[in-house]
Amino acid sequence: MMVSCKEVSQLVSRSLDHPLPISERLVVHMHLMVCKLCSRYRRQLHFLQRAARRLPEHLDETAMPPLSDEAKQRIRADLDADKENS
């Protein structure tokens, strides 16, 4: 059974967060054997996942200046407005 690239991309994406059942892993594996574009997509997702996991190691507290009191008030007002509109 062959599945579409769209279905495989969704499964690959989901597999980053949760283990797939064996049947879905098999479907993905078979598709990746014949589809270079989906294989590339999977490698790119794994690269991004690894980079995102390492990001906190490289953040410096001085890299982002603290928010001014005025900015904090604007953000708070926007959040409060969103709550009222919900």
DADALIN-V902805 format. One record per pair of residues at least 24 apart in sequence whose ideal C-beta (glycine too) atoms are under 6 Angstrom apart, sorted by the first residue. I is the first residue (numbers start at 1). J is the second residue. Records with the same first field share a line. If there is no record, write none. Layout:
BEGIN
I=J, J
END
This chain:
BEGIN
3=27
5=38
8=38
9=41
12=42
16=49
END
